[in-house]
């Protein structure tokens, strides 16, 4: 009997009617001979509501108490879905992250899963039950509730699939797969039938919101095939799996973007060993993820350093830099919260030159200024003004022929 781990996002369980529909889908899959472990998110909008409640009392809520609050959203959903299944005669049992044995580190609001005790799940599956698990949460070594960050239910699902050695992890959401770009920005976006783990890592890490990046990392490390599907319509979805031999690969598979960027520019820092560590170590200690970093030579033995962080870390980053600036004699630092990151992604970039040149030419023709650039083996990212983002996305989508009716530009791998 196949073992499948399914995850249903907030929009999939956003109302009682939707929860009933999910229960029917689960029962149908179970009748096909599948053992099912189901991970659910909080109902759509619930996490945002809880965050607003916290901020109505505190500008910077205590991270531990915020996790206690946010974890309740998923607890509501697991109970409701279990009740819906039981009402339809399907044996089911729900668990919070702590109850099911999801152990994490102590980095509140962005914890990482360290291990999972699947003994309870296996016992319930042996008894014919559908197991419902709260996504997005776990407990640390001290018994504190922790949460895994936005999109953390994806990570819960893939980590459970790995721990259980499941045949497939299915991510149900409000879209029917992974697209070349967000269809809300570019109506001609095309659904991809398959994406490599490496491509999905870059897409997720650079703003595509279909899956959380940690979930993709788990899938790659444990060789778990993941399929992104729509809760609301039938279809094959998009299969995400480790790369296999394929003679024809798109040079550019997709475009990812992130509006939630903030850029810092430190000018006139001393150009000597240890300065970069003095700047970035305090940020790392505060669990702030620094993204793009560019350093250039300044004047008279100084350098200029630019980097980006997520908007949610802006206030904390600013506070830390104000303290650092006093200790290492930074002449000045400026910041810009009105920027966005845009990335071209594709394994075909490994064997095809000229993509960067084409990208820069298109943006130049559109009158769009590039502020920062970074590259990897299969990705080119730029920072630009947030106001120009959608114009840039549409122009690049056309130029690289990624649309529904376009013939894909391919390269030999």
Helices and strands as residue ranges (DSSP letters): E 2-8, H 16-31, E 34-40, H 46-57, H 63-70, H 72-87, E 92-95, H 97-100, E 102-104, E 113-116, H 119-126, E 130-134, E 137-139, E 145-147, H 152-164, E 168-173, E 194-196, H 197-205, H 213-222, E 226-230, E 238-241, E 248-250, E 254-270, H 275-285, E 290-297, E 302-310, G 311-313, H 314-328, E 332-345, G 347-351, H 355-365, E 372-376, E 379-385, G 386-388, H 389-399, E 410-412
